[in-house]
Amino acid sequence: MMLLLTFALAATQPEARSGPSKAELAAAFDAAPEVMAPASMRADTIHSVRCRAFEEEPTEYRCRFKASDADGRLRRRSAIVALGKDGWVLLSLK
């Protein structure tokens, strides 16, 4: 009985987020051309995404990742994204 109750409670809890996926990050880039400037990144050029929420603002994340440049070389990048009601929003990109 206790096991079923524990499982039922776990199933009703919202899933903890660890930040956007590669596809969600790429979608946030596409939706923010003013932040991206002339660069563009597709999900297939983004690798090794690691995100961490800010303690003071748990809906904002700093994501570090590698992205292929135009010559195919991997470059380290960093982005700050926020989880809004309509999905991920790009706030800054380095």
C-alpha beads as a LAMMPS data file, in Angstrom:
LAMMPS data file: protein, C-alpha beads

94 atoms
93 bonds

1 atom types
1 bond types

-500.0 500.0 xlo xhi
-500.0 500.0 ylo yhi
-500.0 500.0 zlo zhi

Masses

1 110.0

Atoms # bond

1 1 1 0.000 0.000 0.000
2 1 1 2.780 2.431 0.961
3 1 1 4.636 1.690 -2.277
4 1 1 1.534 2.499 -4.351
5 1 1 0.995 5.742 -2.466
6 1 1 4.622 6.792 -2.997
7 1 1 4.375 6.007 -6.717
8 1 1 1.093 7.926 -7.031
9 1 1 2.601 10.989 -5.326
10 1 1 5.699 10.871 -7.514
11 1 1 3.554 10.649 -10.642
12 1 1 1.661 13.832 -9.725
13 1 1 4.765 15.929 -9.010
14 1 1 5.972 18.214 -11.829
15 1 1 9.152 17.004 -13.467
16 1 1 12.263 18.851 -12.322
17 1 1 13.855 20.710 -15.236
18 1 1 17.547 20.747 -15.870
19 1 1 17.305 23.287 -18.663
20 1 1 16.409 23.128 -22.335
21 1 1 17.237 20.266 -24.676
22 1 1 19.360 20.892 -27.778
23 1 1 16.199 21.269 -29.855
24 1 1 14.620 23.669 -27.346
25 1 1 17.833 25.721 -27.196
26 1 1 17.967 25.931 -30.998
27 1 1 14.289 26.999 -31.066
28 1 1 15.053 29.753 -28.536
29 1 1 17.911 30.924 -30.787
30 1 1 15.617 30.994 -33.835
31 1 1 13.007 32.994 -31.912
32 1 1 15.504 35.701 -30.894
33 1 1 17.265 37.047 -34.006
34 1 1 18.001 40.331 -32.190
35 1 1 20.138 38.423 -29.657
36 1 1 21.697 36.050 -32.188
37 1 1 22.928 38.839 -34.501
38 1 1 24.133 37.333 -37.810
39 1 1 24.884 33.901 -36.293
40 1 1 22.477 31.003 -36.390
41 1 1 22.644 27.620 -34.723
42 1 1 20.682 24.515 -35.503
43 1 1 20.101 21.673 -33.061
44 1 1 22.481 19.421 -35.049
45 1 1 25.365 21.895 -34.511
46 1 1 24.899 22.076 -30.707
47 1 1 26.742 19.581 -28.504
48 1 1 27.300 18.872 -24.799
49 1 1 24.574 21.102 -23.343
50 1 1 24.811 21.601 -19.568
51 1 1 22.461 24.008 -17.843
52 1 1 22.143 25.212 -14.288
53 1 1 19.329 27.278 -12.800
54 1 1 20.160 30.501 -11.014
55 1 1 19.435 30.190 -7.285
56 1 1 17.782 33.610 -7.132
57 1 1 15.639 32.996 -10.249
58 1 1 14.815 29.305 -10.752
59 1 1 13.177 29.863 -14.166
60 1 1 16.432 31.240 -15.634
61 1 1 19.333 29.016 -16.627
62 1 1 22.925 29.482 -17.718
63 1 1 23.662 26.910 -20.386
64 1 1 27.168 26.049 -21.482
65 1 1 27.576 24.101 -24.693
66 1 1 29.732 23.581 -27.740
67 1 1 28.558 24.585 -31.186
68 1 1 30.068 23.986 -34.605
69 1 1 31.095 27.157 -36.409
70 1 1 30.915 27.690 -40.179
71 1 1 34.221 25.807 -40.615
72 1 1 32.981 22.833 -38.576
73 1 1 35.155 23.590 -35.536
74 1 1 33.559 23.251 -32.096
75 1 1 33.508 26.450 -30.049
76 1 1 32.531 26.825 -26.420
77 1 1 29.466 29.014 -25.986
78 1 1 27.295 30.211 -23.136
79 1 1 23.674 31.331 -23.129
80 1 1 21.214 32.564 -20.562
81 1 1 17.681 31.351 -21.171
82 1 1 14.410 31.658 -19.271
83 1 1 11.481 29.280 -19.186
84 1 1 8.354 31.242 -20.024
85 1 1 4.758 30.180 -20.472
86 1 1 5.304 29.709 -24.222
87 1 1 8.677 27.935 -24.001
88 1 1 12.330 28.892 -23.716
89 1 1 13.443 32.486 -24.327
90 1 1 17.032 33.473 -25.135
91 1 1 18.222 36.361 -22.956
92 1 1 21.907 36.471 -23.901
93 1 1 24.503 34.540 -25.886
94 1 1 28.280 34.578 -25.676

Bonds

1 1 1 2
2 1 2 3
3 1 3 4
4 1 4 5
5 1 5 6
6 1 6 7
7 1 7 8
8 1 8 9
9 1 9 10
10 1 10 11
11 1 11 12
12 1 12 13
13 1 13 14
14 1 14 15
15 1 15 16
16 1 16 17
17 1 17 18
18 1 18 19
19 1 19 20
20 1 20 21
21 1 21 22
22 1 22 23
23 1 23 24
24 1 24 25
25 1 25 26
26 1 26 27
27 1 27 28
28 1 28 29
29 1 29 30
30 1 30 31
31 1 31 32
32 1 32 33
33 1 33 34
34 1 34 35
35 1 35 36
36 1 36 37
37 1 37 38
38 1 38 39
39 1 39 40
40 1 40 41
41 1 41 42
42 1 42 43
43 1 43 44
44 1 44 45
45 1 45 46
46 1 46 47
47 1 47 48
48 1 48 49
49 1 49 50
50 1 50 51
51 1 51 52
52 1 52 53
53 1 53 54
54 1 54 55
55 1 55 56
56 1 56 57
57 1 57 58
58 1 58 59
59 1 59 60
60 1 60 61
61 1 61 62
62 1 62 63
63 1 63 64
64 1 64 65
65 1 65 66
66 1 66 67
67 1 67 68
68 1 68 69
69 1 69 70
70 1 70 71
71 1 71 72
72 1 72 73
73 1 73 74
74 1 74 75
75 1 75 76
76 1 76 77
77 1 77 78
78 1 78 79
79 1 79 80
80 1 80 81
81 1 81 82
82 1 82 83
83 1 83 84
84 1 84 85
85 1 85 86
86 1 86 87
87 1 87 88
88 1 88 89
89 1 89 90
90 1 90 91
91 1 91 92
92 1 92 93
93 1 93 94
